[in-house]
Amino acid sequence: MRHINIPIFIPHAGCPFTCIFCNQRRIAAQLEALPPAMIPELVNTHLATIPPHSEIEIAFFGGSFTMMDMSLQEAYLREVSPYLQKGLVAGLRLSTRPDGIDANILEMLKKWGVDTIELGVQSFDDQVLAAAGRGTTARQATVACRLIKKYGIKLGIQLMVGLPADTPDKDLDSVQAAILLKPDMVRIYPTLVIAGTELAYLWQQGRYQELTLPDAVAIVAEMRLVFQYAEIPVIRMGLQPSQELQSAHAVLAGPYHPAFGELVEQNIFQRQAFQLLQAAQSEAGLPGSIEILVNKGDISKMVGQHRCNLAAIKEVFGINKINVIPATEIEVDDLALRLDDAINSITLKRAEFVQGLFDRGLLPDIRGLIACKPTKT
């Protein structure tokens, strides 16, 4: 079943701080929050275009929903509640800040049927949070996450990479902190230098160095792998492409790419293929022609943008010809290698690939953290 969000943007609404990276009005393509009275028209327009048998959620994005005046929160929820009661949508989702969560707020949200809350945690490192002007601490985020779970509401954690004072090691530490909280989903965003932000000023003064696109892809790939091993879905990597983000002078610097998440997946497949080929090479050597078997849905991830993954394999392993073959017996994210016309193939499953990275110290070993793995969603 296809999952579809009906987004309602409330740019910067409720936010008590302006984080140094934030220009929500630029990102959300909307200058002002939609008045509650206009919500039915928006929702009805979306419902008319959504295919049957879709799983639909109404989602409030762009601001800190729970830090708006309580009466305004309820005005918004009152407008969307009939769609939930009539079964026209399956759930209500909102995003907010860790310091916008307490028992009273959660009681009110439960009353109106909110079933998913995404927290803009960004990092579990206090130095990074302070440098970003976030106005919250890692402890506040931890307490808020636990409270949301206690109330039986699905928890989403949003993380960022490349913030001031951040490092790849801190990013992976944040992954481990998040796993301990057992979120139902995660989003990972690379930091972009958006025009009109404090970060843009620091960048122009030479006081902030942005991540390159390859570096951002590499660290997010590692984070994605660790979350995947812990069976925590990463539902988005990279900002949603918009006309505003792609317009001239909106993104001054940073690893923006409209298909950032796809680049991350391609990076993972290249690394996984390298490990598989290295194992085969050490056992029996590699011929000049190979076949890589993948699940049908993973072909583009294995091939890479402009066939970059295949080019890298040819260069590193001295292979002349590579065929990427869809195979029904190969599960999503797994790879198999077939040499020449051999009938048998060598398979490397995603979990085995990640375990190999743990064993070689290339990823922080979280196996002890997930002795009791969170339930798949």
N, C-alpha and C positions, 0 to 999 in steps of 0.2 A: 504493500500500500504506500502510495506516495505521500510524503509529509509536506504540507504547505503552510507557511505563516502568512497571515494577513497583518502587515506591519502598520503600526500607528506610531509615527515619530513625534516625540516631544523634546525637541532639541534643547539641551541644557536645563530643562525644567527641573527644579528642585535641587540642583547642584549647589552646594554651599561654597565650593571652590572652583577655580578654573585651573585645572592641571596644565602644566607647561606644554603638554603635547596636544591639547584639546582645542578644536574649533568645530564643535558639533554642527553648527549651522552650515559650515562648508561641507562637512562630510554627509550630512543627512539630506542635503538638497532642499532644505525647507527652513525658512527664516523664523517662523513662529510655530509653537505647538498647536496642533489641531484642536479647536474648541470641542468640548464634549458633545454639543448638539449636532456637530457635523459627522460624528462617527457612524451613525446608521447608514448614511449615504455612501461613505467610504467602504464599509463592510459589505453592503449590498452589491456595490459595483464589483468588488473582488469575487464575491460568491457567484456572481453571474458568469464568471470566466473560468472558474476552477473545475477541472474534470470530475466526473462522478467518482465515488468510492475513494476519494482522497481523505487523508487525515488532516484536518484543518485546525490551526490554532490562531487565536488573536494575540498579537504580541506588541507590547509597548516598548519601544526602543528609543535610544538617543539621549535620555536624561536619567535622573535618579528618581524613579517613580515614587518611592516611599518617602522621599524627603519633600514632596510637595505638601501643601496644606491638606489635612485629612479630608476636608469636605470636597476638595478638588479630586483627590484620589477616588473617593466614593462616587463622584459625579461621572468620572470616566467609567468606572466599573459598572455603574448602574446602566449605562448605555449599551455595554457589551453583554451584560448578564442574560438578556432574553435569548441571544443566539446560543448560549451555552445550555439554557434550560430547555430550549426546543430541539436540541441535538444538532443544530446547524454547524456548530464547531465543537471540537473535542476537548479543547482546553484553553486556558488563559495563561499567558506568559508575560513577565515583565523583567526589566533590568534595573538594578539599583546599586548603591554603594554599601560596603560593610557597615558603616556607621548609620545606615538608614534602616537597620533591622533591630527590632525588639519584640517582646512578647505581644504587646498591644497591637502593633502593626500586623504581625502574623495572624493574630486572631481575626482582625478585620479582613485580611486578604483571604483567609480560609472561608469566611462567611460568604464572600462574593465568588468563590469557586476558583481562585487563582491556584494553579497546580504546579507551576514552574517559576522559580526565581533564579535569574542569572546575576551573579555578583561580579562587579568590576574590581577584582582583587588586584590585577596587574602584576604583582610580585609578592612573594612572602619574605622579602628582604627589606628590613626597615630603612637601610641606607638608600636603597633604590626608591622606595616610596617617598622618603623625605626629599630626595633630589628631584623627583618628578612633581613635587608640590601636591601630592595626593591628599594629604591631610588625614590619613589613616595609618594604622600600624598592622603588622602581621598578626598580632594577637587579636585585634578587633576583627580581622577577616576570619580567623579561626573560630572565634566565638560565634560570629554571625552564621558561618557555614553549619556549625553544629546545631544551632538553634533552628535553622531552616529544616534540617534533617529531622530534628526532634518533633517538629510539627507535621511531619509526613508530606512535606512539599518537595518536589524534585529540585535538586540543586545543580545549577550550572556555574562554573568558575571560568572567568575570562582572565587570561594572562597576556602579557606583552613582553616582547624581547627587544633589546636595543635601547632601553631607557637610559638616561644619564646614570652613571655609577653601576650600571648593569654589566655582567659578564656571562659567558656561556655556562660557567660553573654555577652561578647564582640562578640562572634559568633552570638548570637541572635540579638544583636544590628546591626551587619552587614546585617543580613537578613532583618531587618526593613528598613535599608538604601537602600538596593537593591530593595525592593518592591516599594519604592517611585519612583524609576527610571524606573519601569515597563519594565524590560528586557523580551525578548521573550523566554529565556531559561537560565538555571543555571547549572553549574557543581560544585560539592563539593568534595574536595580532603582532606584526612587526611595527616598530615605531617609525612613523613618517614625520618629516618636517613639513608641517602644514602652514601655509601663509597666514599671518595674523596671530600666531601663537608666541608664547614666551620662548618655546624651543627654537622657533625660527630666529628670534633675536640672538639666542646663544650660539646658534649655528653660524649666523652671519658674523658674529664676533670671534669665531674660531674656538669657541668654548664647548662645543659639542661635536663629536664625530659620529656620523650616522653609520649604520651597518651597510655593507654592500649587499646586493641582492644574493650573490652566492653564499655569503656568510650567514645571512638571515635564513635562507633555505636550509642550509646545513644544520643549524642549531634547532630550527623548528622540526626538521626531520627526526632528529634525535629525541626531542620531546614527544613527538607523535609516536615513535616506536615504543617508548617507555609506557606511555598511556595505553597504547594498544595491548601491550603485554599484560597490563593490569586490568584489561577489559573495560576501560573507560573510554567511551566514544569521544573523539575529537570532531565536533560537528562543523567547525569552520577553521580555516587557516588563511589569514589575510583578510583585508577589508573588502566588503562588498563593492564591486566596481560601480561607479556612478558617473554620470556626465560631469558632475562638479569635480570629482577627483581626477578625471582624465582631461580636464580643461587646462589650458596653459596657465602656468604660474600658481596652481593650487598646491601641488606637491613640490616643494623646493628641493628636497633631498630625501634620500632614504629608499628602502627596498620595495618600492611599489611595483606591482605587476598585476594585471587584471586576472591572471590565472595562477596566483601565488600558490594556492593549495595543490594544483596540479604539478607545479614545479617541485614541490616537496615530495609528492608521491613518486615522481620520476627519479628524484635523488635517492629515495629509499630503494627503488627497484634496481638502480645501477649498483648500489652498494651490495645488495643481496645477490645480484648476478655475479659480481666480482668474487664474493665469498664462495659461491657455488663453483665457479670456474677454477678458482685457486685450489679447491679440494680435488676437483677432477684432474687438474694439471699435475698435482703432486702424486696422484695415484698412477695414472697411465699416460700422462701427456695429453695435449690437445691437437686434434687434426686441423686442417685448414678450413674446414667447413663444419658448422654446428647448427643444431636446432634448439631453440629455447621455447619450451612449452609453457603457456600461461592460460589463465582463465580468460574467456572471451572479453570480459569487461576490463581486463588489465593490459590489453595490447598497447594502447597509446602510452601507458605509464612505463612499459618496458622499452618501447622504442625511443621515447624521449622527444622533446621538442626539436624539430629539424633533424631527427634521427641521431641526436647527440649521444644517447646511451650506447647505441650500436657502434658509433664511431669511436667512443672511448674504449669499448671492449676490443675492437679490432686493433687499436693502437697499443693497448697494454699487453694483450695476449697474442698478438701477431696472427690473428685469424683473418682469413680472406673473405669468408661468406658467412652471414648469420641470417637464418630464417626464424622469425617469431611466429609460432604456430598456436592458434587457439585450440585448447583441448578440454573436452567436457569433464575429464577425470581430475583436472587440476582445480583446486579450490582457490577462491579469491585470495590474493596476496602471496600465494605460493608460486614457486618456480621449479621447472624440471629441465634437465639438460639431456639432449640426445645427440650422440656423436656419430657423424656420417649416417650410415643406413642402419645403425644398430637398432634392435627392437627394444631393448631395455633402456630405461632412462634413470638418471640420478635426480632425486627430488630434494629441495630445500624448502621446508615450511617456514612461514614467517616467524613462528614462535622459536623454532630451532635457530634461525638466523639471529634473533635478538639474544637468545641464550649464549650464542657464540660471542656476541659483543660484550655481554656481561663477563664471560669467562676470561676474555682478553683485556679486561679493564677499559674498554672503549666506551662503555656506558656505566653509569652508577647502578650497581646491582641491587635491584629492589625486590628480589625474590623473597627476602625475609619480611618485607612489608606487606606482602599479599598472600600470606599463608592461608588467609580466608579471603578469597577474591570477592570483590563486589559483584552482585548479580548483573548479568548482561541486560541491557535495555534495548 
